[in-house]
Amino acid sequence: MPRKAGGKPFTKGDPRAGRPKGCQNKFTNLKESVLSVYLRMGGEDALFDWADKSDHNRRDFFAWMLSMLPKDQLLKVENIIPKKIIVRKYDDKPDAPAK
């Protein structure tokens, strides 16, 4: 069916438009499937163990977590997370005293 001017092929209230009543949308089905797999894989404890296993996994977890937050929430999170993180490795031996 060719689109009408304005890009909408059906007029508002047309019974042929949209999903049939009672039919779940695809996103709801996907969300339930992902939750089911998450629980079968061990849930929160398994996710923590995976993220804690390496720096690469930890980075991937935080990237995924931030991508899942609503965009208006990201502004609040950016105020909490420091913009610059400095990591220093300390040896068992102390440095020689400065002269």
DRENDO-1510 file (C-alpha; in Angstrom, 1 decimal, always signed):
<recs>
REC; n; res; u; v; w
REC; 1; MET; +0.0; +0.0; +0.0 .
REC; 2; PRO; +1.5; +3.4; -0.9 .
REC; 3; ARG; +2.1; +5.7; +1.9 .
REC; 4; LYS; +0.0; +8.8; +2.3 .
REC; 5; ALA; +1.7; +12.2; +2.6 .
REC; 6; GLY; +3.1; +12.4; +6.2 .
REC; 7; GLY; +4.3; +8.8; +6.2 .
REC; 8; LYS; +1.3; +7.1; +7.8 .
REC; 9; PRO; -0.4; +4.4; +5.8 .
REC; 10; PHE; -3.5; +4.1; +8.1 .
REC; 11; THR; -5.7; +6.7; +9.6 .
REC; 12; LYS; -6.1; +6.9; +13.4 .
REC; 13; GLY; -8.7; +4.4; +14.6 .
REC; 14; ASP; -8.4; +2.2; +11.6 .
REC; 15; PRO; -9.0; -1.4; +12.9 .
REC; 16; ARG; -6.4; -2.8; +10.4 .
REC; 17; ALA; -3.6; -0.7; +11.9 .
REC; 18; GLY; -1.2; -2.0; +14.6 .
REC; 19; ARG; -0.8; -5.2; +16.5 .
REC; 20; PRO; -3.9; -7.4; +17.1 .
REC; 21; LYS; -5.3; -7.2; +20.6 .
REC; 22; GLY; -3.8; -9.6; +23.1 .
REC; 23; CYS; -0.6; -10.1; +21.0 .
REC; 24; GLN; +2.6; -9.4; +22.9 .
REC; 25; ASN; +5.1; -7.2; +21.2 .
REC; 26; LYS; +8.4; -8.6; +20.2 .
REC; 27; PHE; +10.4; -6.6; +22.7 .
REC; 28; THR; +8.4; -8.1; +25.6 .
REC; 29; ASN; +9.1; -11.6; +24.3 .
REC; 30; LEU; +12.9; -10.8; +23.9 .
REC; 31; LYS; +13.1; -9.3; +27.4 .
REC; 32; GLU; +11.5; -12.4; +28.9 .
REC; 33; SER; +13.8; -14.7; +27.0 .
REC; 34; VAL; +17.0; -12.8; +28.0 .
REC; 35; LEU; +15.8; -12.9; +31.7 .
REC; 36; SER; +15.2; -16.6; +31.5 .
REC; 37; VAL; +18.7; -17.3; +30.1 .
REC; 38; TYR; +20.2; -15.0; +32.7 .
REC; 39; LEU; +18.6; -16.9; +35.5 .
REC; 40; ARG; +19.5; -20.3; +34.0 .
REC; 41; MET; +23.2; -19.2; +33.7 .
REC; 42; GLY; +23.4; -18.4; +37.5 .
REC; 43; GLY; +21.8; -15.0; +37.7 .
REC; 44; GLU; +23.5; -12.2; +39.8 .
REC; 45; ASP; +26.3; -14.4; +41.3 .
REC; 46; ALA; +27.4; -15.7; +37.9 .
REC; 47; LEU; +27.3; -12.3; +36.3 .
REC; 48; PHE; +29.4; -10.9; +39.2 .
REC; 49; ASP; +31.9; -13.8; +38.9 .
REC; 50; TRP; +32.3; -13.2; +35.2 .
REC; 51; ALA; +32.7; -9.4; +35.5 .
REC; 52; ASP; +35.2; -9.9; +38.3 .
REC; 53; LYS; +37.3; -12.4; +36.4 .
REC; 54; SER; +39.3; -9.8; +34.3 .
REC; 55; ASP; +39.6; -6.1; +33.6 .
REC; 56; HIS; +38.3; -6.7; +30.1 .
REC; 57; ASN; +35.1; -8.3; +31.4 .
REC; 58; ARG; +34.7; -5.6; +34.0 .
REC; 59; ARG; +35.0; -2.9; +31.2 .
REC; 60; ASP; +32.5; -4.8; +29.1 .
REC; 61; PHE; +30.0; -5.0; +32.0 .
REC; 62; PHE; +30.2; -1.3; +32.7 .
REC; 63; ALA; +29.8; -0.4; +29.0 .
REC; 64; TRP; +26.8; -2.7; +28.8 .
REC; 65; MET; +25.3; -1.3; +32.0 .
REC; 66; LEU; +25.6; +2.3; +30.9 .
REC; 67; SER; +24.1; +1.4; +27.5 .
REC; 68; MET; +21.0; +0.0; +29.3 .
REC; 69; LEU; +20.3; +3.1; +31.4 .
REC; 70; PRO; +17.9; +5.7; +30.1 .
REC; 71; LYS; +19.8; +8.5; +28.5 .
REC; 72; ASP; +18.4; +11.1; +31.1 .
REC; 73; GLN; +19.9; +8.9; +33.9 .
REC; 74; LEU; +23.4; +9.0; +32.3 .
REC; 75; LEU; +23.8; +12.6; +33.2 .
REC; 76; LYS; +23.2; +11.7; +36.9 .
REC; 77; VAL; +25.8; +8.8; +36.7 .
REC; 78; GLU; +28.4; +11.0; +35.0 .
REC; 79; ASN; +28.4; +13.3; +38.0 .
REC; 80; ILE; +29.1; +10.3; +40.3 .
REC; 81; ILE; +31.9; +8.6; +38.3 .
REC; 82; PRO; +35.2; +10.4; +38.2 .
REC; 83; LYS; +36.2; +11.5; +34.7 .
REC; 84; LYS; +39.9; +10.6; +35.3 .
REC; 85; ILE; +41.0; +7.4; +37.1 .
REC; 86; ILE; +44.7; +7.0; +38.0 .
REC; 87; VAL; +46.0; +3.5; +38.7 .
REC; 88; ARG; +49.3; +3.2; +40.4 .
REC; 89; LYS; +51.1; -0.1; +41.0 .
REC; 90; TYR; +53.0; -0.3; +44.3 .
REC; 91; ASP; +55.8; -2.8; +44.6 .
REC; 92; ASP; +56.5; -4.6; +47.9 .
REC; 93; LYS; +59.7; -2.5; +48.2 .
REC; 94; PRO; +59.3; +1.1; +49.1 .
REC; 95; ASP; +61.0; +3.7; +46.9 .
REC; 96; ALA; +64.3; +5.1; +47.9 .
REC; 97; PRO; +63.9; +8.3; +49.9 .
REC; 98; ALA; +64.2; +11.5; +47.8 .
REC; 99; LYS; +67.3; +13.6; +48.3 .
</recs>
